[in-house]
Amino acid sequence: MAHRSIAGFLAILFCSCLGPPLAAQAAEAKNDPLFSIYFWERVRQESWDNTLSLDDAAGDSSAFLRLRTSLGAEWTPSGAWRLHLRLTNENRVYLAPKLDPRLKTDFNIHEVFFDQLYVQWKSPRQPGLSLTLGRFDMMLGEGFLVMDGGPLDGSRSGYFNGLRLDRAFKNKSNLTFFFVRQRRRDTLLPVVNDREQAMVEQEEQGFGFYFSGRLKKTALDAYLFRKDAFAFAAMPKGALQVAGGRVVHPFSDRLALTAEGALQLGTLGAGKRRGLGGYFHLDHKPGRRFPVPAQLTLGGIFLSGDDAETERFEGWDAAFSRWPKWSDSLIYLQARETRVADWTNFTSLYGALVFEPAERVKLHLAWHRLAAPERTAPAALLSGSGKSRGDLLIAKAVYNVSPNLAGRLIWEYFRPGNFYIAGADAFHWVQFELFFRF
């Protein structure tokens, strides 16, 4: 029954595409009920050689296409209410190896699922007060701790299940309260062609406050939240309290400093835990034409690791931010060390340049010198003898063809250090993407 309901709704959406868009614009101008639809298509190709093994002889090269399709609709019956829905499907075509490692097929027609389904209410009597309830995306700050609620499905989705209450004030400050509950699999809403896609290793829950404001020209953020992970199989339960803040200070029109740091306290199983993490980046915009860089950046990252000689666990917990914030390739290597996209026991000192050779083209270049605050136990991939993770080079070209079409090309090269086993080989990782919006 659920499948037929979804199919019927899709038919209505496609038929609605035939109507003139000017009618919706006219309805919006008159503050009448507004119904709109949109379509997204992302075509992404990824290739790498030995990203998982750091061994040229391992034969673990991979190349595949990811075809993500989204169809969304939004209904605004009044200025106070909004209903948003988005259905998404991501298929994969495997080129090398020829078969999906899990499903044993070369073309994977995967799930059609509710990527978004929420209702939003805006108070007509108190401007700036809004409540969002359901399934929605949420990025707080630069996504250092809150960005992706389901890291195990990659970039297929990033939704949270829960509620969000926002209060904007006249002085341009904002206070957000959120509560989220993330299941191991998507069992809250119907799924078409269910493939039992894992979303997170163990069920998680979180709630907290996030404040954004200004002190003269300086932007200030402060947050306090709690995350609980429920025990599953061999994974223990955990509780985490996080307190932190972010500052963006412009020294001039061309030079600005961004810094964020947080302290984590809690429990992991029967033991106690404490983590410390933060980053900074100093950005300078020369204001001159190409070939002078449009932006120069110097930055650093520190995410604590666990000291094996203490009873307490000191490793940083990425909370709800297991996504490729600093690298698209390293998240796969992290899966061999702890978990996919698990930013922990990690430091970087990096420099980056952004060039704008044409009006709609940007070229990003970055070099990271990577390390680990703590040594780790020897393993098949990890040496246990050193703290140097190695060097990471990133080159990214972004081309915004039009408001409806964009593309990008990313190349990453990683040369491992003595944190990994002796003789570990470097790897190349390449991604090409086209993104259509209508």
N, C-alpha and C positions, 0 to 999 in steps of 0.2 A: 504493500500500500504506500509506504514511504517513497519507494522508487517511482511509482506512478505519479505521485504528487509533485516530486521534483521535476519529472519530465514535463508535466503539464505547465509548471511554472516557467520552465525554459522555453516552451513553445510560446507562451504569452510574451516573454521578453523579446524573443526574436521577431515576433509579429509587430511588437511595439517599435522595433527599429525602422519600420516602414513609414512611420508617422513623421511629419515635419518637425525638426528641432526648434523652429521659431515659435511653435505653439507653447513649448515648455518655457521658453524665455519670456513670452508674454504673460504666462501664468505667474512666473516668479515676480515680474514687475508689478503685478496687481496684488501680490501677496496671497494668491489663490493656491490651493493644493498643487504641488509640483511633483511630477514623476519623471525621473531621468534614468538612463541606463548607460553603461560603458562596457568596453571590451578591451582586454589586455592580452597580448601574446608576447611571450619571451622565448626566443630561440637561442639556446646556449650550447656551445661545444667546448668540452674540457678534455685535455690530453696531458698525461704526465708519464715519466719513465719509471723511476723507482722511489716515488714519494713515500710509500709505506715501508719499504725495507731498507733504504739507503744502501742497496746492493745491486750493482749493475748486472750481476749474473743471476739475479733472482727471477727475472722474467715476469715482473708484476706491472708491466706497462699497461696503461688504460687509456681508452678514448671512447667517448660516448656523447650523444646529443641529449639535451634536456629540453623538452617542449612543454612549457607551462602556459596554460590557457585559463583566463579568468573572465567571468561574465558577472557583472554587478548591476544592482538596481538600488535606487534611493527614492523614498517617498517622503515628502514633507507636507503633511496635511495642514500644518499651520506654522507660525513662527516659533512655537514652543516645542514642537515634536518633530522627530526625524527617525525614520526606519531605514536601516542600511543592510543590504544582503549582498554577499559575493560568493559565487561557486567557483571552485578551482580544481584543475586537474593537471598533473605533470606526468607526461609519458617520457620514457627513455628509450633511445635506440643505441644499442651497444655495437661498437665497431671493433674494438680490441680490448678484452677478449670478445668473442662473438655472442656470449650469453651473459645475461644478468646473473651475477654470482649467487643470488638468493633464489630467484624465480626460475632460473635455467631457461630463459628465452631471450631472443635478440631484440624483440620489440615488446615493451611492457606497457600495456594499456592499464594505467594505475587508477587510483580511486578518484571519484568526484566527491568532493566534500565541501562543507560550509567553511570557507576561509574567513568570512565575516558574517555575523548576524547579531545586530545590536539595535537597541532603541535608545535615543538620546532625547533628554528633556532639558530645555533652557527656560529658566524662570522668567516669566513676563514681568514680575514685580521687583525682582532683584537682578538687574543686569550683571552678567559675569558669573552667575551661578548655573551650573549644568551638571547633569547626572547621566552617565553612560552605563548601560546594563546589557550584558550578553557576551558576545565573542568579538574582540576588537584588537587592533594593533596598538602598541604603546611603546614609545621610546622616550625615556626621561634623560635630559641632558644630552650627552654625546653617546648614550647607550653603554656607559661604563659598567652599570650594574643591572639595568632594566632595558631589555630590547627584544629578546626572543624567548617565547614560552615553550617552544618545542624544538630543541636543537637536533634531534635525531632524524628529522625529515629534511635537513639541510635548509636551503633557501626556498623550498616549496611553499612554506608558510612561516609566519612568525607570531601567530595570534596568542592572545591570553583569554581565558574564560573568567569572567568576574564582573566587577563594577568599578567605576571611576567617578569620583566626585571632585569637581573643579570649582574654585572660587577665585575669580579675577577681581582685583581691587583697582581703584581709581589711580593709584600711584604706579600702575603697571606691574605690580607684583602679583603672584599667583600661588595659590596653595592647592595641592592635589592630594586626595586620599584615594588609595586603591586597595582592592582585595582581589586576589586571583587564586584559582585552583586549577592545576594542570594534571591531567590524567596521563597514565602511561601510554594509553591508546585513545583515539578519538571515539569515546563511547557516549558522549553527551548528546550528539546530534546524528541523524541518519547519514550513512555513507553508502554511496553507490559503488559496486564492485569492490567491496571491502577486501583489502590485502593485508589487514592487521598491521598497518604501518606503525612502528614504534615512534613515540613522540619524545619521551624522556625515560631514563632508566628506572626511576621510582617516582611515585606520585608526589607532587610538590604543592605547597600552599604558601602564600605570602600576603602581607598587608603592611601598609605604612603611609608615611607622609613625605611629600616632596614640595619644598618651597623655592620659588624663584623670585628674585627682586633685584633692586639696584641701589647702589650707594654712589650718588652722583653719576660718573661715567662708568663705574665698575659694576658688572653683572655678578650677582652672588646667588648661589644655589645652596640649599642645605636639605638633608634628608635623614630620615630615621625609619627603618623598616625591619621586619622579621620574616624569615623564610624557614619553613619546616619541610623536611624530606621524610617520607614515611618508609618504614622498613619494608624491603622486598627481597626475597631469596637471601643471598649472602650479603646484601647491602644494608648496613645498619641505618636506623633512624638518625636524623640530625636536626638541630635547631640552631639558627643563626640570627643574631641581632647585628644590624649594620648601621653605623652612624658615619656620615661623611658630608663633604661639601665640595663645591666647585666655584672657581673664580675666573672671570675673564676681565683683564685690566688692559685698556688701551693706553700705551705710553704716548702715542701720537696717532694721527690718521693712518699711518703706515706700519706701525709696530704695536703688537699686542701679545700679551702673555695669557695663556690658559693653563690652569692647574686644577687637579682634582685629587682628593685623597679620602680614604675611608678606613675605619677600624671595624673588624669583625670579631665578635665574641659569641661563644655558644658551646654546644656539645656535639660530639660525634660518637654514636654508640654510648658506651658507658664512660667515655673520657671527655675532657674539656678541650676546647679549641680556641685559637686566636689567630687572626690573619690581618695582614696590613698590605694595602695596595694603593697605587696612585700613578699619575702620569703628569707630564707637562709638555707644552709645545710653545715655542716662541716663534711668531709668524711676522715676517717682514714683507711688505708689498712695495717694491721700488717705484711703481707708477710710471714705468717706461715701456716702450714698445719692444716687441720681439726683435732681436734674439735675447734681450735681457729677460730673465725669469720674471713672471708675473707675481710669484711668491717664493720666498725662501723660508724653510722651517728647520729649526733645531729642536729635538724633542727627546724625552726619556720616559721609560716605563719601569715600574717596580711592582712585582706581584710576589708576595712571600712564598717560600717553600717550607716543607716540613723538615725539622731537625730530627733525625732518627734517634738521637741520643737523649731526647726528652720524652716524658710521658704525654705531654700535651701535644696536640696536632696544630702546627702553625701554618699549614698550607692555605693559600688564598682560595676562596670559593668564588667562582665567577657568577654565582647567583643566577639571575635571569638574563645573562649577557653572553651566552655561549654562541657567538657568531663571529664571522671573519672580520673583526674590527681592524686588526693590524696586518693580517695576511690571509689570503684565500687558500694558500697551499698548506701552511703549517697546521691548520685545523685537522687535516688528514693524518699528519705525523703525530699529533697529540693523541689521536685515538690509540696508537701503539703504546704510548707512555701512560696515560690515565684514561681519558674519555675524549671523544671528538669535540673539538672547539673548547677544550678545557684550559683556559688561560690561568696557569698557576705555576709557581716556581720559575718565574720568567722575568728577565730584565732586558731592556734594549736601550741603547743610545743611538739615535738615528738622525739623519739629515735628509731633507727632501726639497725638491725643486718642482715648480709648476710653470710650464711654458704655455703661451697662447699664440701659436703660429698663425691662426686664422680666427675669425670671429666666433665660430661654433666649434672649434677644436681646442682641446686641452691635452697636454702631455705631462704626465706625472712621473717623476723619477725619485726613488728612495733607496737608501742603504741603511740597513740595521746591523749593528754589532750586538749579537745576542749572547746572553749568559743565563745561568741559574743561580739563585742565592744559596741553594743547598745542593750538595751531592745526593745522588739517589742510589738505591741498591742496584748492584749489577744485574743485568737482564739480557735477553737476546738482542735488544736494541741499545741498551744503555750501559755505559762503561763502568759507572760507579766511581770513577777515578778523577774526573775533572768537572769544572763548572762552565767551561766555554761551550755554548751551544753552536756558535759558528757565525757565518755571515749570510745575510739575506738581501738580495737585490730585487727591486720591483720596478717594472716599467709598465705604465698604463696609458693608453690613448683613448680619449672619449670624444665622440663626434655626435653632436646634436643636430641631426639633419633638419628637423622641423619639430614643432610642438608635439607631433604624433609619432615621430620616428627618431630613435637614438641607437647608437652602437658603441661598443667598447672592445678593446683588445688588451689583455693583461698577460705579461710574461713575468714569472718569478723564478729566480735561481737561488738555490740554497746550498751552501757548502758547510757541512757539519764540522763541529769542533770536538774536543776530547770529552764532552759530556756524553757522546755516543761511542759505540764500540770502535776499537782500532780498525782502521781500514774502511770506515764508512764512506760511501761514495756520495757525491753531490747529485742533485736532481734538478730537472727543469719542469716547470708547470705552466701550461698555456690555457687561456680561456678566451673565447670569442663569443660575443653576445649581440643580438639585435632585439630591440624592444619596441613593440607597436602599441599605441594607445588610441582608442577612438571612443 
